Amino acid sequence: MLSARDYNPPKAHKALLFSTLAFTTCFAVWTIFSIIGVKIKQELGLSETQFGLMVATPVLTGSISRLFLGIWTERFGGRLVFTILMLATAIAVYLLSSVKTYEMFLVAALGVGLAGGSFIVGVAYISEWYDKDHQGTALGVFGAGNVGAAVTNFAAPFLVVAFGWQTTAQIYAGVLVAIAVLFYLLTENDPRLARRATEGTTTMPLREQLAPLAKLQVWRFSLYYFFVFGAFVSLASWLPRYYVGAYDMSLEQAGMLAALYTAPASVFRALGGWMSDRFGARRVMYWTYGVSLICLFILSYPATDYVVRGIDGPIGFSIVVPVALFVVLTITLGFVMSLGKAAVYKHIPVYYPDHVGSVGGLVGMIGGLGGFVLPIAYGAMNDMVGVWTSCFMLLFVIVLVSFLWMHGAIVRMEARRYPEIRGAESSRYLPEIQPDYGREGTANN
């Protein structure tokens, strides 16, 4: 992280621009199975659980790889790691078009999933260009590259209809190669890497890089990200299937409506970064969890028929979430999740400025694993329970547990640091204490 004196806005903004472009492209590739997977499901006659596993497999690679990619970015720099990552992913995406069996689709999906690891590469790279007062906004702008999921939901259905899913995969691979070359030619090594080359210093030992991962606080941040990012990825992949099955829509209609969810969940991440700088990351997380609980409670309610014994006989009525309300609720959910994603990553360079790659990699890995585990859980619950809204019931429980842990940890932390704040008075100082924000990095909460 740069000091305010060394902060160079023109160079920083150029790095941010091309990193965001590269991440947007990678994210579009990462979620390609949300569209072509529906066609593959029809061709192979897959069950809901098999479909959920196929959609989730790229997320597994993208999640696990984040820890290693974060460490490598700290060692070798984001410019080189980002470029190699995009080229390797493009090969996997192109080879996807020649696959015939379900098992090989899963293998190919592991390679496609490398695109998801691009996030931590960009976070570690961008963090080195900005000072503390601008990092939240910059990382929020970069994180808006999640809009790549909306690009896929908008564009991929029409490409699939016009050219077939195999050609669509080849087009994606070609675009990814072009962006990789453009990124390498137009960006520079980050300031820390340049400083090492000038001063002849060595990289931080691996044990020291991994030391913060022993802190419970880091794992708490990971749980936050499990929902705000993992659930976002899972729903970006699952909603097209949900619309087709629950509301009997065409793939084109389902893709368009799913994009209405993914677009705000991506674009407004920049706003979440600014709000985290302005109001504090904790406060943004409180808003995120509060609104999410309301939305998920309504979305969880299954279509139900009731019969009431009226004065003049039975009175029947139904409770169902209509399409219009469903769309509004998912857009709202996507919006607050975008704020939460930015808020989580605002914490990391403030609390762990010398370990952004490793800590951010772990948080991103756990969050990404949510995107892997949850679609499988959705499919399994559909097969076992037979209720479409069961996926939202699961998310409601996850949010409730996360919210309670977050609030309890904050209350305990502030009670230790400020013993004079007790009882009812403590509510005046929550959820954010601005003057010394960041000192909690040493706390194990």
URGI-V765417 format. One record per residue. D_FIRST is the distance of its C-alpha to the first C-alpha in Angstrom with 2 decimals. Layout:
d_first = <D_FIRST;D_FIRST>
This chain:
d_first = <0.00;3.80;6.71;9.49;11.52;9.73;9.20;12.03;13.57;16.24;14.26;11.68;14.80;16.65;14.24;14.36;18.14;19.03;16.85;18.57;21.90;21.55;20.62;23.54;25.87;24.86;25.35;28.72;29.74;28.61;30.97;33.85;36.05;36.25;38.64;40.19;40.46;43.10;45.21;44.79;45.84;48.98;49.83;49.49;50.77;47.88;47.88;45.27;43.70;43.64;42.08;39.39;38.62;38.46;36.11;33.85;33.79;31.08;28.85;29.48;28.13;25.16;24.35;25.01;23.24;19.86;19.34;20.23;18.45;15.11;15.82;17.07;14.11;11.93;14.94;16.25;13.72;14.05;16.54;19.12;18.88;19.09;22.08;23.96;23.51;25.07;27.90;28.77;28.88;31.10;33.62;33.88;34.37;37.07;38.88;38.95;41.70;44.13;43.93;47.15;47.02;45.03;43.86;42.54;40.80;38.84;37.97;36.92;34.85;32.78;31.84;31.15;28.78;26.25;25.16;23.77;21.23;19.53;17.59;15.22;14.87;13.81;11.41;9.56;9.96;9.13;5.88;4.72;6.81;6.22;5.75;7.09;10.53;10.41;8.59;11.93;14.03;12.27;12.42;15.90;16.99;16.00;17.77;20.77;21.51;23.49;26.12;27.09;29.23;31.08;31.59;33.26;35.33;36.48;37.11;37.89;41.10;42.59;41.64;43.23;46.38;46.68;45.86;45.66;42.75;42.89;42.41;39.64;37.70;38.37;37.16;33.85;33.49;34.23;31.69;28.96;29.88;29.82;26.32;25.06;26.63;25.38;21.74;21.94;23.78;21.72;18.05;16.16;14.17;10.39;9.00;8.43;11.98;13.35;12.36;14.12;17.04;17.45;17.30;19.08;16.97;17.39;15.38;15.02;18.50;19.25;20.58;17.42;15.44;18.14;18.68;17.04;19.41;22.25;21.22;23.41;20.76;18.91;22.33;22.95;19.92;21.45;24.75;23.35;22.04;25.40;27.00;24.74;23.92;26.62;29.37;28.19;28.48;31.76;33.26;32.21;34.24;36.97;37.84;39.76;41.90;42.24;43.53;45.93;47.30;47.26;48.17;50.01;48.00;47.77;44.68;43.96;44.23;42.14;39.35;39.35;39.26;36.57;34.44;34.90;33.04;30.23;29.56;28.59;26.81;24.49;24.52;23.86;20.65;19.04;21.09;19.92;16.27;17.51;19.78;17.17;15.27;18.74;20.79;18.65;18.07;21.03;23.40;22.64;23.38;26.64;27.66;26.89;28.99;31.75;32.44;32.14;34.79;37.16;36.78;37.14;40.15;41.98;40.99;42.16;45.65;47.97;50.81;53.60;57.28;58.97;62.62;63.64;67.21;68.18;71.38;72.98;71.54;68.27;65.42;62.88;59.39;56.12;52.43;50.19;46.83;47.77;45.67;44.61;43.36;41.67;39.74;38.72;37.57;35.51;33.86;33.07;31.77;29.55;28.21;27.20;25.79;23.45;22.24;21.88;19.87;17.17;17.46;17.09;13.78;12.53;13.20;11.25;7.47;9.14;11.55;10.06;6.31;7.77;10.24;9.20;11.79;14.51;14.40;13.87;16.53;18.93;18.62;19.12;21.94;23.78;23.42;24.68;27.49;28.64;29.18;31.27;33.25;34.04;35.96;38.04;38.72;39.68;42.14;43.58;44.08;45.83;48.11;48.87;48.86;49.77;47.92;45.45;43.50;42.83;39.32;38.44;40.14;37.81;34.69;36.12;36.40;32.84;31.47;33.79;32.75;29.00;29.60;31.70;29.30;26.37;28.54;30.08;26.83;25.51;28.86;29.01;25.51;26.23;29.70;28.44;25.87;28.30;31.82;33.40;32.48;35.19;37.23;37.50;35.33;32.23;32.41;31.65;28.14;27.26;25.35;22.45;22.01;19.57;19.56;17.87;16.26;13.94;16.14;17.88;15.42;18.09;20.92;22.79;23.98>
